[in-house]
């Protein structure tokens, strides 16, 4: 499995690249461009770089807000924080009462240490997030993903696993003991079981990454909506791995 380590990028790099934005598919909002998978990945890389540098912006989409945040920072306990005025925050909330245009779907674990909006330094309306222990999917989450792809024109799906995932660890231990987890937790064990069985001789990290790959493969092959769009190159589904030790996200096996 090929990996690409995300590297911190300068805050000043523009988040919007016109060469990576396509015309809007939603006729009700023709002014909102579709963000390509490549541009979406770039935004996530840049955001994770800011997160690692302690230079959080919680960016919004307008150029005015990003310009303000870049020029109005203050230092607090050795860290640099960037923010918006109350008026700008109110403007953004007002925009989101009418519609939403997230640029990426993130399927991540429920673990409190891995909130995607913070890890990728994004603001209101930027990410369409689904969180469940072990970053697994069911019909409800799949329907949510299909909605974001079909109705919100999101073109990138990231399945984000993380270091020392408790759900994957519990699944490995339960299956190794030939036991059963209590109550509904067993449903998580069952969902993660294929990754456990494919990495019997591997460590926890190997199973975590195998579980991410299993979910990525399931999304890429999901019919009737996702598979056709993935095969046509309209939607990209990739895996990610978040290090609790470093705060860095690594994208796995992009294609």
C-alpha positions as protocol buffer text, in pm:
chain_id: "A"
residue {
  index: 1
  type: UNK
  ca { x: 0 y: 0 z: 0 }
}
residue {
  index: 2
  type: UNK
  ca { x: 149 y: 331 z: -109 }
}
residue {
  index: 3
  type: UNK
  ca { x: 139 y: 619 z: 131 }
}
residue {
  index: 4
  type: UNK
  ca { x: 190 y: 992 z: 92 }
}
residue {
  index: 5
  type: UNK
  ca { x: 290 y: 1185 z: 401 }
}
residue {
  index: 6
  type: UNK
  ca { x: 120 y: 1521 z: 427 }
}
residue {
  index: 7
  type: UNK
  ca { x: 365 y: 1806 z: 470 }
}
residue {
  index: 8
  type: UNK
  ca { x: 288 y: 2139 z: 641 }
}
residue {
  index: 9
  type: UNK
  ca { x: 219 y: 2411 z: 388 }
}
residue {
  index: 10
  type: UNK
  ca { x: 232 y: 2787 z: 424 }
}
residue {
  index: 11
  type: UNK
  ca { x: -89 y: 2955 z: 537 }
}
residue {
  index: 12
  type: UNK
  ca { x: -62 y: 3199 z: 251 }
}
residue {
  index: 13
  type: UNK
  ca { x: -125 y: 2936 z: -16 }
}
residue {
  index: 14
  type: UNK
  ca { x: -463 y: 3008 z: -173 }
}
residue {
  index: 15
  type: UNK
  ca { x: -729 y: 2750 z: -99 }
}
residue {
  index: 16
  type: UNK
  ca { x: -915 y: 2804 z: -422 }
}
residue {
  index: 17
  type: UNK
  ca { x: -753 y: 2692 z: -746 }
}
residue {
  index: 18
  type: UNK
  ca { x: -964 y: 2782 z: -1045 }
}
residue {
  index: 19
  type: UNK
  ca { x: -807 y: 2512 z: -1258 }
}
residue {
  index: 20
  type: UNK
  ca { x: -946 y: 2252 z: -1018 }
}
residue {
  index: 21
  type: UNK
  ca { x: -1301 y: 2390 z: -995 }
}
residue {
  index: 22
  type: UNK
  ca { x: -1571 y: 2271 z: -1231 }
}
residue {
  index: 23
  type: UNK
  ca { x: -1901 y: 2439 z: -1319 }
}
residue {
  index: 24
  type: UNK
  ca { x: -2175 y: 2393 z: -1061 }
}
residue {
  index: 25
  type: UNK
  ca { x: -2411 y: 2099 z: -1109 }
}
residue {
  index: 26
  type: UNK
  ca { x: -2683 y: 2247 z: -890 }
}
residue {
  index: 27
  type: UNK
  ca { x: -2896 y: 2481 z: -1107 }
}
residue {
  index: 28
  type: UNK
  ca { x: -3033 y: 2646 z: -792 }
}
residue {
  index: 29
  type: UNK
  ca { x: -2681 y: 2765 z: -702 }
}
residue {
  index: 30
  type: UNK
  ca { x: -2497 y: 2823 z: -1031 }
}
residue {
  index: 31
  type: UNK
  ca { x: -2245 y: 3049 z: -855 }
}
residue {
  index: 32
  type: UNK
  ca { x: -2108 y: 2757 z: -653 }
}
residue {
  index: 33
  type: UNK
  ca { x: -1839 y: 2564 z: -842 }
}
residue {
  index: 34
  type: UNK
  ca { x: -1789 y: 2192 z: -796 }
}
residue {
  index: 35
  type: UNK
  ca { x: -1452 y: 2131 z: -630 }
}
residue {
  index: 36
  type: UNK
  ca { x: -1251 y: 1858 z: -801 }
}
residue {
  index: 37
  type: UNK
  ca { x: -1106 y: 1566 z: -602 }
}
residue {
  index: 38
  type: UNK
  ca { x: -752 y: 1696 z: -658 }
}
residue {
  index: 39
  type: UNK
  ca { x: -837 y: 2041 z: -525 }
}
residue {
  index: 40
  type: UNK
  ca { x: -1025 y: 1890 z: -231 }
}
residue {
  index: 41
  type: UNK
  ca { x: -722 y: 1680 z: -137 }
}
residue {
  index: 42
  type: UNK
  ca { x: -503 y: 1989 z: -161 }
}
residue {
  index: 43
  type: UNK
  ca { x: -733 y: 2179 z: 77 }
}
residue {
  index: 44
  type: UNK
  ca { x: -722 y: 1892 z: 326 }
}
residue {
  index: 45
  type: UNK
  ca { x: -343 y: 1873 z: 301 }
}
residue {
  index: 46
  type: UNK
  ca { x: -309 y: 2245 z: 361 }
}
residue {
  index: 47
  type: UNK
  ca { x: -551 y: 2236 z: 653 }
}
residue {
  index: 48
  type: UNK
  ca { x: -371 y: 1947 z: 820 }
}
residue {
  index: 49
  type: UNK
  ca { x: -45 y: 2134 z: 770 }
}
residue {
  index: 50
  type: UNK
  ca { x: -191 y: 2434 z: 953 }
}
residue {
  index: 51
  type: UNK
  ca { x: -318 y: 2206 z: 1229 }
}
residue {
  index: 52
  type: UNK
  ca { x: 27 y: 2056 z: 1276 }
}
residue {
  index: 53
  type: UNK
  ca { x: 186 y: 2399 z: 1278 }
}
residue {
  index: 54
  type: UNK
  ca { x: -58 y: 2524 z: 1543 }
}
residue {
  index: 55
  type: UNK
  ca { x: -171 y: 2791 z: 1298 }
}
residue {
  index: 56
  type: UNK
  ca { x: -544 y: 2717 z: 1285 }
}
residue {
  index: 57
  type: UNK
  ca { x: -768 y: 2935 z: 1070 }
}
residue {
  index: 58
  type: UNK
  ca { x: -1103 y: 2752 z: 1069 }
}
residue {
  index: 59
  type: UNK
  ca { x: -1134 y: 2897 z: 719 }
}
residue {
  index: 60
  type: UNK
  ca { x: -1448 y: 2991 z: 535 }
}
residue {
  index: 61
  type: UNK
  ca { x: -1499 y: 3013 z: 164 }
}
residue {
  index: 62
  type: UNK
  ca { x: -1495 y: 3384 z: 86 }
}
residue {
  index: 63
  type: UNK
  ca { x: -1171 y: 3553 z: -12 }
}
residue {
  index: 64
  type: UNK
  ca { x: -1251 y: 3844 z: 221 }
}
residue {
  index: 65
  type: UNK
  ca { x: -1269 y: 3617 z: 525 }
}
residue {
  index: 66
  type: UNK
  ca { x: -943 y: 3439 z: 441 }
}
residue {
  index: 67
  type: UNK
  ca { x: -770 y: 3776 z: 382 }
}
residue {
  index: 68
  type: UNK
  ca { x: -892 y: 3903 z: 716 }
}
residue {
  index: 69
  type: UNK
  ca { x: -779 y: 3589 z: 898 }
}
residue {
  index: 70
  type: UNK
  ca { x: -434 y: 3606 z: 740 }
}
residue {
  index: 71
  type: UNK
  ca { x: -379 y: 3965 z: 853 }
}
residue {
  index: 72
  type: UNK
  ca { x: -547 y: 3966 z: 1195 }
}
residue {
  index: 73
  type: UNK
  ca { x: -375 y: 3714 z: 1421 }
}
residue {
  index: 74
  type: UNK
  ca { x: -279 y: 3724 z: 1783 }
}
residue {
  index: 75
  type: UNK
  ca { x: -48 y: 3520 z: 1998 }
}
residue {
  index: 76
  type: UNK
  ca { x: -168 y: 3325 z: 2299 }
}
residue {
  index: 77
  type: UNK
  ca { x: 57 y: 3097 z: 2505 }
}
residue {
  index: 78
  type: UNK
  ca { x: 304 y: 3070 z: 2221 }
}
residue {
  index: 79
  type: UNK
  ca { x: 47 y: 2961 z: 1961 }
}
residue {
  index: 80
  type: UNK
  ca { x: -89 y: 3167 z: 1671 }
}
residue {
  index: 81
  type: UNK
  ca { x: -467 y: 3171 z: 1628 }
}
residue {
  index: 82
  type: UNK
  ca { x: -656 y: 3329 z: 1342 }
}
residue {
  index: 83
  type: UNK
  ca { x: -1019 y: 3434 z: 1368 }
}
residue {
  index: 84
  type: UNK
  ca { x: -1305 y: 3631 z: 1218 }
}
residue {
  index: 85
  type: UNK
  ca { x: -1509 y: 3926 z: 1337 }
}
residue {
  index: 86
  type: UNK
  ca { x: -1856 y: 3872 z: 1481 }
}
residue {
  index: 87
  type: UNK
  ca { x: -2001 y: 4026 z: 1165 }
}
residue {
  index: 88
  type: UNK
  ca { x: -1810 y: 3787 z: 939 }
}
residue {
  index: 89
  type: UNK
  ca { x: -1915 y: 3488 z: 1147 }
}
residue {
  index: 90
  type: UNK
  ca { x: -2277 y: 3601 z: 1130 }
}
residue {
  index: 91
  type: UNK
  ca { x: -2249 y: 3643 z: 753 }
}
residue {
  index: 92
  type: UNK
  ca { x: -2118 y: 3289 z: 716 }
}
residue {
  index: 93
  type: UNK
  ca { x: -2397 y: 3144 z: 929 }
}
residue {
  index: 94
  type: UNK
  ca { x: -2652 y: 3337 z: 723 }
}
residue {
  index: 95
  type: UNK
  ca { x: -2507 y: 3192 z: 402 }
}
residue {
  index: 96
  type: UNK
  ca { x: -2542 y: 2841 z: 540 }
}
residue {
  index: 97
  type: UNK
  ca { x: -2910 y: 2889 z: 625 }
}
residue {
  index: 98
  type: UNK
  ca { x: -2980 y: 2892 z: 251 }
}
residue {
  index: 99
  type: UNK
  ca { x: -2762 y: 2605 z: 130 }
}
residue {
  index: 100
  type: UNK
  ca { x: -2447 y: 2404 z: 193 }
}
residue {
  index: 101
  type: UNK
  ca { x: -2159 y: 2326 z: -39 }
}
residue {
  index: 102
  type: UNK
  ca { x: -1907 y: 2102 z: 139 }
}
residue {
  index: 103
  type: UNK
  ca { x: -1603 y: 2009 z: -68 }
}
residue {
  index: 104
  type: UNK
  ca { x: -1528 y: 1669 z: 90 }
}
residue {
  index: 105
  type: UNK
  ca { x: -1702 y: 1382 z: 267 }
}
residue {
  index: 106
  type: UNK
  ca { x: -1512 y: 1244 z: 566 }
}
residue {
  index: 107
  type: UNK
  ca { x: -1600 y: 902 z: 707 }
}
residue {
  index: 108
  type: UNK
  ca { x: -1415 y: 887 z: 1038 }
}
residue {
  index: 109
  type: UNK
  ca { x: -1407 y: 721 z: 1376 }
}
residue {
  index: 110
  type: UNK
  ca { x: -1612 y: 858 z: 1666 }
}
residue {
  index: 111
  type: UNK
  ca { x: -1295 y: 884 z: 1876 }
}
residue {
  index: 112
  type: UNK
  ca { x: -1292 y: 1224 z: 2049 }
}
residue {
  index: 113
  type: UNK
  ca { x: -925 y: 1270 z: 1958 }
}
residue {
  index: 114
  type: UNK
  ca { x: -991 y: 1273 z: 1582 }
}
residue {
  index: 115
  type: UNK
  ca { x: -1247 y: 1545 z: 1495 }
}
residue {
  index: 116
  type: UNK
  ca { x: -1213 y: 1598 z: 1117 }
}
residue {
  index: 117
  type: UNK
  ca { x: -1303 y: 1968 z: 1119 }
}
residue {
  index: 118
  type: UNK
  ca { x: -1013 y: 2034 z: 1358 }
}
residue {
  index: 119
  type: UNK
  ca { x: -764 y: 1785 z: 1214 }
}
residue {
  index: 120
  type: UNK
  ca { x: -814 y: 1938 z: 868 }
}
residue {
  index: 121
  type: UNK
  ca { x: -867 y: 2293 z: 1002 }
}
residue {
  index: 122
  type: UNK
  ca { x: -1198 y: 2358 z: 829 }
}
residue {
  index: 123
  type: UNK
  ca { x: -1495 y: 2577 z: 914 }
}
residue {
  index: 124
  type: UNK
  ca { x: -1873 y: 2568 z: 898 }
}
residue {
  index: 125
  type: UNK
  ca { x: -2007 y: 2418 z: 577 }
}
residue {
  index: 126
  type: UNK
  ca { x: -1673 y: 2286 z: 449 }
}
residue {
  index: 127
  type: UNK
  ca { x: -1693 y: 1916 z: 534 }
}
residue {
  index: 128
  type: UNK
  ca { x: -1974 y: 1660 z: 523 }
}
residue {
  index: 129
  type: UNK
  ca { x: -1881 y: 1435 z: 814 }
}
residue {
  index: 130
  type: UNK
  ca { x: -1998 y: 1088 z: 919 }
}
residue {
  index: 131
  type: UNK
  ca { x: -1854 y: 948 z: 1242 }
}
residue {
  index: 132
  type: UNK
  ca { x: -1893 y: 598 z: 1385 }
}
residue {
  index: 133
  type: UNK
  ca { x: -1658 y: 385 z: 1593 }
}
residue {
  index: 134
  type: UNK
  ca { x: -1415 y: 205 z: 1364 }
}
residue {
  index: 135
  type: UNK
  ca { x: -1510 y: 429 z: 1066 }
}
residue {
  index: 136
  type: UNK
  ca { x: -1735 y: 156 z: 928 }
}
residue {
  index: 137
  type: UNK
  ca { x: -2047 y: 209 z: 718 }
}
residue {
  index: 138
  type: UNK
  ca { x: -2404 y: 82 z: 715 }
}
residue {
  index: 139
  type: UNK
  ca { x: -2711 y: 163 z: 507 }
}
residue {
  index: 140
  type: UNK
  ca { x: -2777 y: 485 z: 698 }
}
residue {
  index: 141
  type: UNK
  ca { x: -2428 y: 622 z: 651 }
}
residue {
  index: 142
  type: UNK
  ca { x: -2420 y: 503 z: 289 }
}
residue {
  index: 143
  type: UNK
  ca { x: -2745 y: 687 z: 222 }
}
residue {
  index: 144
  type: UNK
  ca { x: -2594 y: 1001 z: 375 }
}
residue {
  index: 145
  type: UNK
  ca { x: -2288 y: 970 z: 152 }
}
residue {
  index: 146
  type: UNK
  ca { x: -2504 y: 917 z: -156 }
}
residue {
  index: 147
  type: UNK
  ca { x: -2701 y: 1229 z: -67 }
}
residue {
  index: 148
  type: UNK
  ca { x: -2384 y: 1438 z: -42 }
}
residue {
  index: 149
  type: UNK
  ca { x: -2257 y: 1306 z: -375 }
}
residue {
  index: 150
  type: UNK
  ca { x: -2585 y: 1319 z: -566 }
}
residue {
  index: 151
  type: UNK
  ca { x: -2742 y: 1636 z: -422 }
}
residue {
  index: 152
  type: UNK
  ca { x: -2449 y: 1840 z: -289 }
}
residue {
  index: 153
  type: UNK
  ca { x: -2210 y: 1749 z: -574 }
}
residue {
  index: 154
  type: UNK
  ca { x: -1925 y: 1644 z: -341 }
}
residue {
  index: 155
  type: UNK
  ca { x: -1651 y: 1475 z: -542 }
}
residue {
  index: 156
  type: UNK
  ca { x: -1411 y: 1344 z: -274 }
}
residue {
  index: 157
  type: UNK
  ca { x: -1477 y: 1081 z: -7 }
}
residue {
  index: 158
  type: UNK
  ca { x: -1209 y: 1016 z: 257 }
}
residue {
  index: 159
  type: UNK
  ca { x: -1226 y: 718 z: 493 }
}
residue {
  index: 160
  type: UNK
  ca { x: -1015 y: 828 z: 788 }
}
residue {
  index: 161
  type: UNK
  ca { x: -874 y: 568 z: 1027 }
}
residue {
  index: 162
  type: UNK
  ca { x: -642 y: 654 z: 1311 }
}
residue {
  index: 163
  type: UNK
  ca { x: -361 y: 525 z: 1528 }
}
residue {
  index: 164
  type: UNK
  ca { x: -458 y: 312 z: 1829 }
}
residue {
  index: 165
  type: UNK
  ca { x: -822 y: 281 z: 1721 }
}
residue {
  index: 166
  type: UNK
  ca { x: -1010 y: 131 z: 2015 }
}
residue {
  index: 167
  type: UNK
  ca { x: -1283 y: -23 z: 1801 }
}
residue {
  index: 168
  type: UNK
  ca { x: -1033 y: -211 z: 1584 }
}
residue {
  index: 169
  type: UNK
  ca { x: -835 y: -317 z: 1892 }
}
residue {
  index: 170
  type: UNK
  ca { x: -1151 y: -450 z: 2056 }
}
residue {
  index: 171
  type: UNK
  ca { x: -1242 y: -638 z: 1738 }
}
residue {
  index: 172
  type: UNK
  ca { x: -899 y: -802 z: 1720 }
}
residue {
  index: 173
  type: UNK
  ca { x: -909 y: -905 z: 2085 }
}
residue {
  index: 174
  type: UNK
  ca { x: -1267 y: -1032 z: 2071 }
}
residue {
  index: 175
  type: UNK
  ca { x: -1207 y: -1241 z: 1760 }
}
residue {
  index: 176
  type: UNK
  ca { x: -876 y: -1375 z: 1894 }
}
residue {
  index: 177
  type: UNK
  ca { x: -1056 y: -1489 z: 2210 }
}
residue {
  index: 178
  type: UNK
  ca { x: -1336 y: -1643 z: 2000 }
}
residue {
  index: 179
  type: UNK
  ca { x: -1576 y: -1435 z: 2205 }
}
residue {
  index: 180
  type: UNK
  ca { x: -1852 y: -1184 z: 2149 }
}
residue {
  index: 181
  type: UNK
  ca { x: -1866 y: -819 z: 2245 }
}
residue {
  index: 182
  type: UNK
  ca { x: -2156 y: -700 z: 2461 }
}
residue {
  index: 183
  type: UNK
  ca { x: -2477 y: -555 z: 2323 }
}
residue {
  index: 184
  type: UNK
  ca { x: -2457 y: -354 z: 1999 }
}
residue {
  index: 185
  type: UNK
  ca { x: -2078 y: -333 z: 2018 }
}
residue {
  index: 186
  type: UNK
  ca { x: -2077 y: -676 z: 1853 }
}
residue {
  index: 187
  type: UNK
  ca { x: -2209 y: -513 z: 1535 }
}
residue {
  index: 188
  type: UNK
  ca { x: -1885 y: -314 z: 1516 }
}
residue {
  index: 189
  type: UNK
  ca { x: -1679 y: -627 z: 1569 }
}
residue {
  index: 190
  type: UNK
  ca { x: -1867 y: -798 z: 1285 }
}
residue {
  index: 191
  type: UNK
  ca { x: -1808 y: -502 z: 1053 }
}
residue {
  index: 192
  type: UNK
  ca { x: -1434 y: -494 z: 1127 }
}
residue {
  index: 193
  type: UNK
  ca { x: -1391 y: -875 z: 1120 }
}
residue {
  index: 194
  type: UNK
  ca { x: -1277 y: -898 z: 754 }
}
residue {
  index: 195
  type: UNK
  ca { x: -985 y: -665 z: 828 }
}
residue {
  index: 196
  type: UNK
  ca { x: -893 y: -866 z: 1137 }
}
residue {
  index: 197
  type: UNK
  ca { x: -897 y: -1192 z: 943 }
}
residue {
  index: 198
  type: UNK
  ca { x: -684 y: -1050 z: 661 }
}
residue {
  index: 199
  type: UNK
  ca { x: -415 y: -932 z: 905 }
}
residue {
  index: 200
  type: UNK
  ca { x: -393 y: -1217 z: 1155 }
}
residue {
  index: 201
  type: UNK
  ca { x: -14 y: -1196 z: 1157 }
}
residue {
  index: 202
  type: UNK
  ca { x: -5 y: -816 z: 1157 }
}
residue {
  index: 203
  type: UNK
  ca { x: -7 y: -558 z: 1431 }
}
residue {
  index: 204
  type: UNK
  ca { x: -290 y: -322 z: 1523 }
}
residue {
  index: 205
  type: UNK
  ca { x: -179 y: -60 z: 1269 }
}
residue {
  index: 206
  type: UNK
  ca { x: -195 y: -317 z: 990 }
}
residue {
  index: 207
  type: UNK
  ca { x: -553 y: -403 z: 1082 }
}
residue {
  index: 208
  type: UNK
  ca { x: -653 y: -37 z: 1111 }
}
residue {
  index: 209
  type: UNK
  ca { x: -525 y: 31 z: 759 }
}
residue {
  index: 210
  type: UNK
  ca { x: -682 y: -289 z: 625 }
}
residue {
  index: 211
  type: UNK
  ca { x: -1014 y: -179 z: 773 }
}
residue {
  index: 212
  type: UNK
  ca { x: -983 y: 159 z: 600 }
}
residue {
  index: 213
  type: UNK
  ca { x: -912 y: -19 z: 270 }
}
residue {
  index: 214
  type: UNK
  ca { x: -1215 y: -246 z: 316 }
}
residue {
  index: 215
  type: UNK
  ca { x: -1444 y: 55 z: 363 }
}
residue {
  index: 216
  type: UNK
  ca { x: -1286 y: 237 z: 68 }
}
residue {
  index: 217
  type: UNK
  ca { x: -1339 y: -69 z: -153 }
}
residue {
  index: 218
  type: UNK
  ca { x: -1698 y: -103 z: -34 }
}
residue {
  index: 219
  type: UNK
  ca { x: -1772 y: 259 z: -123 }
}
residue {
  index: 220
  type: UNK
  ca { x: -1602 y: 235 z: -462 }
}
residue {
  index: 221
  type: UNK
  ca { x: -1814 y: -66 z: -553 }
}
residue {
  index: 222
  type: UNK
  ca { x: -2142 y: 55 z: -401 }
}
residue {
  index: 223
  type: UNK
  ca { x: -2438 y: 63 z: -639 }
}
residue {
  index: 224
  type: UNK
  ca { x: -2646 y: 223 z: -773 }
}
residue {
  index: 225
  type: UNK
  ca { x: -2489 y: 566 z: -720 }
}
residue {
  index: 226
  type: UNK
  ca { x: -2123 y: 558 z: -619 }
}
residue {
  index: 227
  type: UNK
  ca { x: -1972 y: 289 z: -843 }
}
residue {
  index: 228
  type: UNK
  ca { x: -2076 y: 454 z: -1167 }
}
residue {
  index: 229
  type: UNK
  ca { x: -1941 y: 792 z: -1058 }
}
residue {
  index: 230
  type: UNK
  ca { x: -1615 y: 640 z: -933 }
}
residue {
  index: 231
  type: UNK
  ca { x: -1569 y: 440 z: -1256 }
}
residue {
  index: 232
  type: UNK
  ca { x: -1634 y: 754 z: -1461 }
}
residue {
  index: 233
  type: UNK
  ca { x: -1376 y: 949 z: -1262 }
}
residue {
  index: 234
  type: UNK
  ca { x: -1634 y: 1193 z: -1126 }
}
residue {
  index: 235
  type: UNK
  ca { x: -1588 y: 1085 z: -764 }
}
residue {
  index: 236
  type: UNK
  ca { x: -1270 y: 976 z: -586 }
}
residue {
  index: 237
  type: UNK
  ca { x: -1267 y: 757 z: -274 }
}
residue {
  index: 238
  type: UNK
  ca { x: -942 y: 738 z: -77 }
}
residue {
  index: 239
  type: UNK
  ca { x: -824 y: 623 z: 263 }
}
residue {
  index: 240
  type: UNK
  ca { x: -647 y: 824 z: 528 }
}
residue {
  index: 241
  type: UNK
  ca { x: -457 y: 749 z: 849 }
}
residue {
  index: 242
  type: UNK
  ca { x: -429 y: 997 z: 1135 }
}
residue {
  index: 243
  type: UNK
  ca { x: -134 y: 970 z: 1373 }
}
residue {
  index: 244
  type: UNK
  ca { x: -223 y: 1050 z: 1732 }
}
residue {
  index: 245
  type: UNK
  ca { x: 148 y: 1094 z: 1799 }
}
residue {
  index: 246
  type: UNK
  ca { x: 220 y: 1355 z: 1533 }
}
residue {
  index: 247
  type: UNK
  ca { x: -117 y: 1497 z: 1428 }
}
residue {
  index: 248
  type: UNK
  ca { x: -32 y: 1421 z: 1064 }
}
residue {
  index: 249
  type: UNK
  ca { x: -271 y: 1262 z: 817 }
}
residue {
  index: 250
  type: UNK
  ca { x: -135 y: 1020 z: 559 }
}
residue {
  index: 251
  type: UNK
  ca { x: -342 y: 945 z: 250 }
}
residue {
  index: 252
  type: UNK
  ca { x: -343 y: 577 z: 159 }
}
residue {
  index: 253
  type: UNK
  ca { x: -336 y: 427 z: -189 }
}
residue {
  index: 254
  type: UNK
  ca { x: -480 y: 722 z: -382 }
}
residue {
  index: 255
  type: UNK
  ca { x: -616 y: 643 z: -727 }
}
